[in-house]
């Protein structure tokens, strides 16, 4: 009963945003879910079709896991509060695209099993009512991480204490929900002392590269990695290769990994080799090739210092390099090229100068070799959410210190502690149009509920009219021509119709009775054939684009049709006369000269 009341309260609280497009007010973001207790582990991924899946857990009955789907306009597509994936089980969860318009989720339940479930694009469970068991011999599984296997299935990595200390395990589940590797998972690193915090990327051959924090030395934490093929066979040395192993101990941890685009990986971590200790550490990075051979300086290169409190996060820049972000009282970022050379100055680029601190940064691509970074800071007195865009040259694209994403009357948070780790509760994904969509927890109701907000390519939040330009009319005959346009900005709402409107009078529009030709949906350029025109006439043309906010028009262009049966002259008559006279004179001179 309390859960039902909480759902109704959340619907009433946020009704303005549930049934409309994205909010333009950072104090009232788009509502995702409320369930009477604090929610957590919110994650967001693209559905591959312009929309998004958002998963999250709650504290009821030991932890439930839910998932909701939003379209490109910011409108929830499934039942209010999302679809229940598991009941009273999921104390840790994660989500990834299935590559076919759906999603795969994995979680650890209260009896220490690891489960997975596939949801199709309509929200229907594909792997039974309760999902499939990935590991049933695990004890206290943590840090569940997912990566696609390239065949609509998933590779899952986690850490558990079945052997009395934390070790790293992995399992592959195919598209039909059948585990492909050793029962209860392949041991990636099974050693004395703790191995923890796994992260993985696909290797483009159905396998994955996994990195983790490793305490095998007994004197501190180091960084190790392993590659596993599609059959579940480890490809590098047993228990992994050393990425960072500083003689004499110290602490290296909070590792992360992205693809280098060539079968290898970039790896980054926090490092105490310089003697700095918590919360201040340094950021180091290393690149390994597909064979597990380090490409840069032994034990990594220094990226930035000092880091305060939180993990480092990074992404591939799409050009063979990696963009890394971290905190140093504010928010910093650095681009490393394939050779490990810093591109954005010594010490990195200042994304936010430290107003109200700055912590828990998350990053996604801007689609053009740059990045969009979001974070939490307290410049207003509460913990609010901000974002900044950086182009590939390291130039700040939005207002100094970031645009405001969420600043409700009470605090927004984006992490919670699980053991020694800060698990992000802010997540960001590209919108495919040089903007992003961000999820976070918001305390508007006196508890932490899940909200979501878009930010457009120009740094505005919400939805606006699209921007479209009109193309020059080409291929003109006496009765036909070709027109078109280019939707350069979709406005934060899916462009559902685009095309041209034309007529014999200036400034045509799409009012009833006008001459309108449509050409699909979405952003980008398009062309439309125009037929049935009257010869020897002047026509006026405008491109148009329509989204949920309304219709916008491009610039007006005009063209004139030749008279039917007449050629369309390439040159004006006076020039044609001069050309003919010149040709006749030349021929006459040639004949006279030849006759003489």
For each residue, the residues with C-beta under 8 A, 3 or more apart:
1: 4 5
2: 5 6 36
3: 6 7 35 36 60
4: 1 7 8
5: 1 2 8 9 36
6: 2 3 9 10 34 35 36
7: 3 4 10 11 33 34 35 80 81
8: 4 5 11 12
9: 5 6 12 13 34 445
10: 6 7 13 14 31 33 34 81 445 449
11: 7 8 14 15 18 31 80
12: 8 9 15
13: 9 10 31 34 444 445
14: 10 11 17 18 28 30 31 451
15: 11 12 18 19
16: 20 23 28
17: 14 20 22 23 28 29 30 31 74
18: 11 14 15 30 31 75 76 80
19: 15 75
20: 16 17 74 75
21: 73 74 75 462 463 492 493 548 549
22: 17 30 73 74 453 454 461 462 463 492 493
23: 16 17 26 28 29 30 74 453 461 462
24: 460 461 462 463
25: 28 29 462
26: 23 29 384 404 405 406 407 408 453 461
27: 406 407 408 409
28: 14 16 17 23 25 408
29: 17 23 25 26 405 406 408 442 451 452 453
30: 14 17 18 22 23 70 74 451 452 453
31: 10 11 13 14 17 18 34 449 450 451
32: 42 54 56 68 70 76 82 439 449 450 451 452
33: 7 10 39 56 66 68 81 82 449 450
34: 6 7 9 10 13 31 39 81 445 447 449 450
35: 3 6 7 39 58 60 64 66 81
36: 2 3 5 6 58 60 447
37: 58 59 60 447
38: 58 59 441 447 448
39: 33 34 35 42 56 57 58 59 441 448 449 450
40: 56 57 58 59 416 423 425 441 448
41: 55 56 57 92 93 94 423 425
42: 32 39 54 55 56 425 427 439 440 441 450
43: 54 55 56 93 94 95 427 439
44: 52 53 54 427 428 429 437 438 439 452
45: 52 53 95 96 97 103 429
46: 51 52 53 97 429 430 432
47: 50 51 52 53 69 97 101 102 103 121
48: 97 99 100 101
49: 101 121
50: 47 71 72 432 494 522
51: 46 47 69 70 71 72 77
52: 44 45 46 47 69 70 429 437 452
53: 44 45 46 47 67 68 69 95 97 103 119
54: 32 42 43 44 67 68 69 70 82 439 450 452
55: 41 42 43 65 66 67 68 85 93 94 95 103 105
56: 32 33 39 40 41 42 43 65 66 67 82 93 450
57: 39 40 41 63 64 65 66 90 91 92 93 107
58: 35 36 37 38 39 40 63 64 66
59: 37 38 39 40 63
60: 3 35 36 37 63 64 88
61: 64 87 88
62: 88 89 91 110
63: 57 58 59 60 88 89 90 91 110
64: 35 57 58 60 61 84 85 86 87 88 89 90
65: 55 56 57 84 85 86 89 90 93 105 107
66: 33 35 55 56 57 58 81 82 83 84 85
67: 53 54 55 56 82 83 85 95 103 105 119 123
68: 32 33 53 54 55 76 77 78 81 82 83
69: 47 51 52 53 54 76 77 78 121 123
70: 30 32 51 52 54 74 75 76 77 452
71: 50 51 74 75 77 494
72: 50 51 431 490 493 494
73: 21 22 463 492 493 494 547 548
74: 17 20 21 22 23 30 70 71 452 454 463 492 493
75: 18 19 20 21 70 71
76: 18 32 68 69 70 80
77: 51 68 69 70 71 123
78: 68 69 82 83 123
79: 82 83 123
80: 7 11 18 76
81: 7 10 33 34 35 66 68
82: 32 33 54 56 66 67 68 78 79
83: 66 67 68 78 79 119 123
84: 64 65 66 87
85: 55 64 65 66 67 90 93 105 107 117 119 125 131
86: 64 65 89 90 107 109 115 117 130 131
87: 61 64 84
88: 60 61 62 63 64 110
89: 62 63 64 65 86 107 109 110 115
90: 57 63 64 65 85 86 93 107 108 109
91: 57 62 63 107 108 109 110
92: 41 57 107 108 141 142 143 144 418
93: 41 43 55 56 57 65 85 90 105 106 107 108 144
94: 41 43 55 105 106 107 144 145 146
95: 43 45 53 55 67 103 104 105 106 146
96: 45 103 104 146 147 148 154
97: 45 46 47 48 53 102 103 104 148
98: 101 102 103 104 118 148 152 153 154 175
99: 48 148 150 151 152
100: 48 120 121 152
101: 47 48 49 98 120 121
102: 47 97 98 118 119 120 121 126
103: 45 47 53 55 67 95 96 97 98 118 119
104: 95 96 97 98 116 117 118 119 146 153 154 173
105: 55 65 67 85 93 94 95 116 117 118 119 131
106: 93 94 95 114 115 116 117 134 144 146 154 156
107: 57 65 85 86 89 90 91 92 93 94 114 115 116 144
108: 90 91 92 93 112 113 114 115 138 140 141 142 144 158
109: 86 89 90 91 112 113 114 115
110: 62 63 88 89 91
111:
112: 108 109 138 139 140 141 160
113: 108 109 133 134 135 136 138 141
114: 106 107 108 109 133 134 135 138 141 144 156 158 160 171 185
115: 86 89 106 107 108 109 130 131 132 133 134
116: 104 105 106 107 127 131 132 134 154 156 173 177
117: 85 86 104 105 106 125 126 127 130 131 132
118: 98 102 103 104 105 125 126 127 175 177
119: 53 67 83 85 102 103 104 105 123 124 125 126
120: 100 101 102 123 124 126
121: 47 49 69 100 101 102
122:
123: 67 69 77 78 79 83 119 120
124: 119 120
125: 85 117 118 119 128 129 131
126: 102 117 118 119 120 177
127: 116 117 118 131 132 176 177
128: 125 131 132 177
129: 125
130: 86 115 117
131: 85 86 105 115 116 117 125 127 128 177
132: 115 116 117 127 128 173 177 178 179
133: 113 114 115 136
134: 106 113 114 115 116 156 171 173 179 185
135: 113 114 138 141 158 160 169 171 184 185
136: 113 133 184
137: 162 183 184
138: 108 112 113 114 135 141 158 160 162 169 184 185
139: 112 160 161 162
140: 108 112 160 161
141: 92 108 112 113 114 135 138 144 158 159 160
142: 92 108 158 159 160 166 196 418 419
143: 92 158 159 196 197 198 421
144: 92 93 94 106 107 108 114 141 156 157 158
145: 94 156 157 158 198 199 200
146: 94 95 96 104 106 154 155 156 157
147: 96 154 155 157 200 201 202 208
148: 96 97 98 99 152 153 154 155 202
149: 152 153 154 155 172 174 202 206 207 230
150: 99 202 204 205 206
151: 99 174 175 206
152: 98 99 100 148 149 174 175
153: 98 104 148 149 172 173 174 175 180
154: 96 98 104 106 116 146 147 148 149 172 173
155: 146 147 148 149 170 171 172 200 202 207 208 228
156: 106 114 116 134 144 145 146 170 171 172 173 185
157: 144 145 146 147 168 169 170 188 198 199 200 208 210
158: 108 114 135 138 141 142 143 144 145 168 169 170 185 198
159: 141 142 143 166 167 168 169 195 196 197 198 212
160: 112 114 135 138 139 140 141 142 166 167 169
161: 139 140 164 165 166 167
162: 137 138 139 167
163: 167 190
164: 161
165: 161 192 193 194 195
166: 142 159 160 161 194 195 196
167: 159 160 161 162 163 187 188 189 190 191 195
168: 157 158 159 187 188 189 190 195 196 198 210 212
169: 135 138 157 158 159 160 184 185 186 187 188
170: 155 156 157 158 181 185 186 188 198 200 208 210 228 232
171: 114 134 135 155 156 179 180 181 182 184 185 186
172: 149 153 154 155 156 179 180 181 230 232
173: 104 116 132 134 153 154 156 177 178 179 180
174: 149 151 152 153 177 178 180
175: 98 118 151 152 153
176: 127
177: 116 118 126 127 128 131 132 173 174
178: 132 173 174
179: 132 134 171 172 173 183
180: 153 171 172 173 174 231 232
181: 170 171 172 185 186 231 232
182: 171 185 186 232
183: 137 179
184: 135 136 137 138 169 171
185: 114 134 135 138 156 158 169 170 171 181 182
186: 169 170 171 181 182 228 232 234
187: 167 168 169 190
188: 157 167 168 169 170 198 210 212 226 228 234 239 240
189: 167 168 195 212 214 216 224 226 239 240
190: 163 167 168 187 195 239
191: 167 195 214 216 239
192: 165 216 218
193: 165 215 216 217 218
194: 165 166 213 215
195: 159 165 166 167 168 189 190 191 212 213 214 215 216 224
196: 142 143 159 166 168 212 213 215
197: 143 159 212 213 253 254 255 421
198: 143 145 157 158 159 168 170 188 210 211 212
199: 145 157 210 211 212 255 256 257
200: 145 147 155 157 170 208 209 210 211 257
201: 147 208 209 257 258 259 265
202: 147 148 149 150 155 207 208 259
203: 206 207 208 209 227 229 263 290
204: 150 263
205: 150 229 230
206: 149 150 151 203 229 230
207: 149 155 202 203 227 228 229 230 235
208: 147 155 157 170 200 201 202 203 227 228
209: 200 201 203 225 226 227 257 264 265 288
210: 157 168 170 188 198 199 200 225 226 227 228 240 257
211: 198 199 200 223 224 225 243 255 256 257 265 267
212: 159 168 188 189 195 196 197 198 199 223 224 225 240 255
213: 194 195 196 197 221 222 223 252 253 254 255 269
214: 189 191 195 217 221 222 223 224 240
215: 193 194 195 196 218 220 221 222
216: 189 191 192 193 195 222 224 239
217: 193 214 220 222 245 249
218: 192 193 215
219: 248 249
220: 215 217 246 249 250 251 252 272
221: 213 214 215 251 252 253
222: 213 214 215 216 217 242 243 244 245 246 252
223: 211 212 213 214 242 243 244 245 252 253 255 267 269 286
224: 189 195 211 212 214 216 239 240 241 242 243
225: 209 210 211 212 236 240 241 243 257 265 267 288 292
226: 188 189 209 210 234 235 236 239 240 241
227: 203 207 208 209 210 234 235 236 290 292
228: 155 170 186 188 207 208 210 232 233 234 235
229: 203 205 206 207 232 233 235
230: 149 172 205 206 207
231: 180 181
232: 170 172 180 181 182 186 228 229
233: 228 229
234: 186 188 226 227 228 238
235: 207 226 227 228 229 292
236: 225 226 227 240 241 291 292
237: 240 241 292
238: 234
239: 188 189 190 191 216 224 226
240: 188 189 210 212 214 224 225 226 236 237
241: 224 225 226 236 237 288 292
242: 222 223 224 245
243: 211 222 223 224 225 255 267 269 286 288 294 299 300
244: 222 223 252 269 271 284 286 299 300
245: 217 222 223 242 299
246: 220 222 249 250 252 271 273 299
247:
248: 219
249: 217 219 220 246
250: 220 246 271 272 273
251: 220 221 270 271 272 277 281
252: 213 220 221 222 223 244 246 255 269 270 271 272 273 284
253: 197 213 221 223 269 270
254: 197 213 269 270 310 311 312 421
255: 197 199 211 212 213 223 243 252 267 268 269
256: 199 211 267 268 269 311 312 313 314
257: 199 200 201 209 210 211 225 265 266 267 268
258: 201 265 266 314 315 316 322
259: 201 202 264 265 266 316
260: 263 264 265 266 287 289 316 320 322 338
261: 316 318 320
262: 289 290 320
263: 203 204 260 289 290
264: 209 259 260 287 288 289 290 295
265: 201 209 211 225 257 258 259 260 287 288
266: 257 258 259 260 285 286 287 314 316 322 336
267: 211 223 225 243 255 256 257 285 286 287 288 300
268: 255 256 257 283 284 285 286 303 312 314 322 324
269: 213 223 243 244 252 253 254 255 256 283 284 285 300 312
270: 251 252 253 254 281 282 283 284 307 311 312
271: 244 246 250 251 252 274 281 282 283 284 300
272: 220 250 251 252 275 276 277 281 282
273: 246 250 252 282 299
274: 271 282 305
275: 272
276: 272 280 281 282 305 306
277: 251 272 280 281
278: 281
279: 307 308 309
280: 276 277 306 307 308
281: 251 270 271 272 276 277 278 305 306 307
282: 270 271 272 273 274 276 302 303 304 305 306 307
283: 268 269 270 271 302 303 304 305 307 312 324 326
284: 244 252 268 269 270 271 299 300 301 302 303
285: 266 267 268 269 296 300 301 303 314 322 324 336 340
286: 223 243 244 266 267 268 294 295 296 299 300 301
287: 260 264 265 266 267 294 295 296 338 340
288: 209 225 241 243 264 265 267 292 293 294 295
289: 260 262 263 264 292 293 295
290: 203 227 262 263 264
291: 236
292: 225 227 235 236 237 241 288 289
293: 288 289
294: 243 286 287 288 298
295: 264 286 287 288 289 340
296: 285 286 287 300 301 339 340
297: 300 301 340
298: 294
299: 243 244 245 246 273 284 286
300: 243 244 267 269 271 284 285 286 296 297
301: 284 285 286 296 297 336 340
302: 282 283 284 305
303: 268 282 283 284 285 312 324 326 334 336 342 348
304: 282 283 307 324 326 328 332 334 347 348
305: 274 276 281 282 283 302 328 347
306: 276 280 281 282 328
307: 270 279 280 281 282 283 304 310 312 326 327 328
308: 279 280 327 328 329 359
309: 279 327 359 422
310: 254 307 326 327 359 360 361 415 422
311: 254 256 270 422 424
312: 254 256 268 269 270 283 303 307 324 325 326
313: 256 324 325 326 361 362 363
314: 256 258 266 268 285 322 323 324 325 363
315: 258 322 323 363 364 365 371
316: 258 259 260 261 266 321 322 365
317: 320 321 322 323 335 365 369 370 371 392
318: 261 365 369
319: 369 392
320: 260 261 262 317 337 338
321: 316 317 335 336 337 338 343
322: 258 260 266 268 285 314 315 316 317 335 336
323: 314 315 317 333 334 335 363 370 371 390
324: 268 283 285 303 304 312 313 314 333 334 335 336 348
325: 312 313 314 331 332 333 351 361 363 371 373
326: 283 303 304 307 310 312 313 331 332 333 348 361
327: 307 308 309 310 330 331 332 358 359 360 361 375
328: 304 305 306 307 308 332 354
329: 308 354 357 358
330: 327 350 351 352 353 354 355 357 358
331: 325 326 327 350 351 352 358 361 373 375 388 402
332: 304 325 326 327 328 347 348 349 350 351
333: 323 324 325 326 344 348 349 351 363 371 373 390 394
334: 303 304 323 324 342 343 344 348 349
335: 317 321 322 323 324 342 343 344 392 394
336: 266 285 301 303 321 322 324 340 341 342 343
337: 320 321 340 341 343
338: 260 287 320 321
339: 296
340: 285 287 295 296 297 301 336 337
341: 336 337
342: 303 334 335 336 345 346 348
343: 321 334 335 336 337 394
344: 333 334 335 348 349 394
345: 342 348 349 394
346: 342
347: 304 305 332
348: 303 304 324 326 332 333 334 342 344 345
349: 332 333 334 344 345 390 394 396
350: 330 331 332 353
351: 325 330 331 332 333 361 373 375 388 390 396 402
352: 330 331 355 358 375 377 386 388 401 402
353: 330 350 400 401
354: 328 329 330 357 358
355: 330 352 358 377 379 401
356: 377 378 379 380 384
357: 329 330 354 377 378
358: 327 329 330 331 352 354 355 361 375 376 377
359: 308 309 310 327 375 376 377 415
360: 310 327 375 376 414 415 422 424 426
361: 310 313 325 326 327 331 351 358 373 374 375
362: 313 373 374 375 414 424 426 427 428 438
363: 313 314 315 323 325 333 371 372 373 374 428
364: 315 371 372 428 429 430 436
365: 315 316 317 318 370 371 372 430
366: 369 370 371 372 389 390 391 430 434 457
367: 430 432 433 434
368: 391 392 434
369: 317 318 319 366 391 392
370: 317 323 365 366 389 390 391 392 397
371: 315 317 323 325 333 363 364 365 366 389 390
372: 363 364 365 366 387 388 389 390 428 430 435 436 455
373: 325 331 333 351 361 362 363 387 388 389 390 428
374: 361 362 363 385 386 387 405 426 428 436 438
375: 327 331 351 352 358 359 360 361 362 385 386 387 402 414 426
376: 358 359 360 383 384 385 386 412 413 414 415 426 440
377: 352 355 356 357 358 359 383 384 386
378: 356 357 381 382 383 384
379: 355 356 384 401
380: 356 384 407
381: 378
382: 378 407 408 409 410 411 412
383: 376 377 378 411 412 413 414
384: 26 356 376 377 378 379 380 404 405 406 407 408 411 412
385: 374 375 376 404 405 406 407 412 414 426 438 440 453
386: 352 374 375 376 377 401 402 403 404 405
387: 372 373 374 375 398 402 403 405 428 436 438 455 459
388: 331 351 352 372 373 396 397 398 401 402 403
389: 366 370 371 372 373 396 397 398 434 457 459
390: 323 333 349 351 366 370 371 372 373 394 395 396 397
391: 366 368 369 370 394 395 397
392: 317 319 335 368 369 370
393:
394: 333 335 343 344 345 349 390 391
395: 390 391
396: 349 351 388 389 390 400
397: 370 388 389 390 391 459
398: 387 388 389 402 403 458 459
399: 402 403 459
400: 353 396
401: 352 353 355 379 386 388
402: 331 351 352 375 386 387 388 398 399
403: 386 387 388 398 399 455 459 460 461
404: 26 384 385 386 407 461
405: 26 29 374 384 385 386 387 438 440 453 455 461
406: 26 27 29 384 385 412 440 442 451 453
407: 26 27 380 382 384 385 404 412
408: 26 27 28 29 382 384 411 412 442 443 444
409: 27 382 444
410: 382 442 443 444 446
411: 382 383 384 408 443
412: 376 382 383 384 385 406 407 408 440 441 442 443 451
413: 376 383 416 425 440 441 443 448
414: 360 362 375 376 383 385 424 425 426 440 441
415: 310 359 360 376 422 423 424 425 426
416: 40 413 422 423 425
417: 420 421 422 423
418: 92 142 421 423
419: 142
420: 417
421: 143 197 254 417 418
422: 309 310 311 360 415 416 417
423: 40 41 415 416 417 418
424: 311 360 362 414 415 427
425: 40 41 42 413 414 415 416 440 441 448
426: 360 362 374 375 376 385 414 415 438 439 440 441
427: 42 43 44 362 424 438 439 440
428: 44 362 363 364 372 373 374 387 436 437 438 439
429: 44 45 46 52 364 436 437
430: 46 364 365 366 367 372 435 436
431: 72 434 435 436 437 454 456
432: 46 50 367
433: 367 456 457 489 490 523
434: 366 367 368 389 431 457
435: 372 430 431 454 455 456 457 492
436: 364 372 374 387 428 429 430 431 454 455
437: 44 52 428 429 431 452 453 454 455
438: 44 362 374 385 387 405 426 427 428 452 453 454 455
439: 32 42 43 44 54 426 427 428 450 451 452
440: 42 376 385 405 406 412 413 414 425 426 427 450 451 452 453
441: 38 39 40 42 412 413 414 425 426 448 449 450 451
442: 29 406 408 410 412 448 449 450 451
443: 408 410 411 412 413 446 447 448 449
444: 13 408 409 410 449
445: 9 10 13 34 449
446: 410 443
447: 34 36 37 38 443
448: 38 39 40 413 425 441 442 443
449: 10 31 32 33 34 39 441 442 443 444 445
450: 31 32 33 34 39 42 54 56 439 440 441 442
451: 14 29 30 31 32 406 412 439 440 441 442
452: 29 30 32 44 52 54 70 74 437 438 439 440
453: 22 23 26 29 30 385 405 406 437 438 440 461
454: 22 74 431 435 436 437 438 461 462 463 492
455: 372 387 403 405 435 436 437 438 459 460 461
456: 431 433 435 459 460 461 462 464 489 491 492
457: 366 389 433 434 435 489
458: 398 489
459: 387 389 397 398 399 403 455 456
460: 24 403 455 456 464 492
461: 22 23 24 26 403 404 405 453 454 455 456 492
462: 21 22 23 24 25 454 456 492
463: 21 22 24 73 74 454 491 492 493 547 548 549
464: 456 460 491 492 493 549
465: 491 547 549 550 551 552
466: 487 489 490 491 493 495 523 545 546 547 552
467: 487 488 489 491 545 552
468: 485 486 487 488 498 543 544 545 552 553 554
469: 485 486 488 543 554 555
470: 483 484 485 500 541 542 543 554 555 556 557
471: 474 483 484 485 486 525 527 543 557
472: 557
473: 476 481 482 483 530 539 541 557 559
474: 471 481 482
475: 480 481 482
476: 473 480 481 559 561 562 568
477: 480 481 561 562 568
478: 533 535 536 561 562 563 564 565 566
479: 531 532 533 534 535 561 564
480: 475 476 477 529 530 531 532 533
481: 473 474 475 476 477 529 530 533 539 559 561
482: 473 474 475 527 528 529 530
483: 470 471 473 500 502 517 527 528 530 541 543
484: 470 471 500 519 525 526 527 528 543
485: 468 469 470 471 498 499 500 525 526 543 544 545 554
486: 468 469 471 524 525 526 543
487: 466 467 468 490 495 498 522 523 524 525 526 545
488: 467 468 469 523
489: 433 456 457 458 466 467 523
490: 72 433 466 487 493 494 495 522 523 547
491: 456 463 464 465 466 467 495 547 549
492: 21 22 73 74 435 454 456 460 461 462 463 464
493: 21 22 72 73 74 463 464 466 490 547 548 549
494: 50 71 72 73 490 521 522 547 548
495: 466 487 490 491 498 521 522 523 545 546 547
496: 521 546 547 548
497: 518 521 544 545 546
498: 468 485 487 495 518 519 520 521 522 526 543 544 545 546
499: 485 516 517 518 519 526 528 543 544
500: 470 483 484 485 516 517 519 528 530 541 542 543 544
501: 508 509 510 514 515 516 517 541 542 544 553
502: 483 508 515 517 530 539 540 541 542
503: 508 514 515 539 540
504: 537 538 539 540
505: 508 540
506: 540 556 558
507: 540 542 556
508: 501 502 503 505 514 515 540 541 542
509: 501 514 542 544 553
510: 501 514 516 544 546 551
511: 514
512:
513:
514: 501 503 508 509 510 511
515: 501 502 503 508
516: 499 500 501 510 544
517: 483 499 500 501 502 528 529 530
518: 497 498 499 528
519: 484 498 499 500 526 527 528
520: 498 526
521: 494 495 496 497 498
522: 50 487 490 494 495 498
523: 433 466 487 488 489 490 495
524: 486 487
525: 471 484 485 486 487
526: 484 485 486 487 498 499 519 520
527: 471 482 483 484 519
528: 482 483 484 499 500 517 518 519
529: 480 481 482 517
530: 473 480 481 482 483 500 502 517 533
531: 479 480
532: 479 480
533: 478 479 480 481 530 537 539 561
534: 479 537 561
535: 478 479 561 562 563 564
536: 478 560 561 562 563 564
537: 504 533 534 560 561
538: 504 558 559 560 561
539: 473 481 502 503 504 533 558 559 560 561
540: 502 503 504 505 506 507 508 556 557 558
541: 470 473 483 500 501 502 508 556 557 558 559
542: 470 500 501 502 507 508 509 553 554 555 556 557
543: 468 469 470 471 483 484 485 486 498 499 500 553 554
544: 468 485 497 498 499 500 501 509 510 516 551 552 553 554
545: 466 467 468 485 487 495 497 498 551 552
546: 466 495 496 497 498 510 550 551
547: 73 463 465 466 490 491 493 494 495 496 550
548: 21 73 463 493 494 496
549: 21 463 464 465 491 493
550: 465 546 547
551: 465 510 544 545 546
552: 465 466 467 468 544 545
553: 468 501 509 542 543 544
554: 468 469 470 485 542 543 544
555: 469 470 542
556: 470 506 507 540 541 542
557: 470 471 472 473 540 541 542
558: 506 538 539 540 541
559: 473 476 481 538 539 541
560: 536 537 538 539
561: 476 477 478 479 481 533 534 535 536 537 538 539
562: 476 477 478 535 536 566 567 568
563: 478 535 536 566
564: 478 479 535 536
565: 478
566: 478 562 563
567: 562
568: 476 477 562
569: 572 573 576
570:
571: 575 576 579
572: 569 575 576
573: 569 576 577
574: 577 578
575: 571 572 578 579
576: 569 571 572 573 579 580
577: 573 574 580 581
578: 574 575 581 582
579: 571 575 576 582 583
580: 576 577 583 584
581: 577 578 584 585
582: 578 579 585 586
583: 579 580 586 587
584: 580 581 587 588
585: 581 582 588 589
586: 582 583 589 590
587: 583 584 590 591
588: 584 585 591 592
589: 585 586 592 593
590: 586 587 593 594
591: 587 588 594 595
592: 588 589 595 596
593: 589 590 596
594: 590 591
595: 591 592
596: 592 593
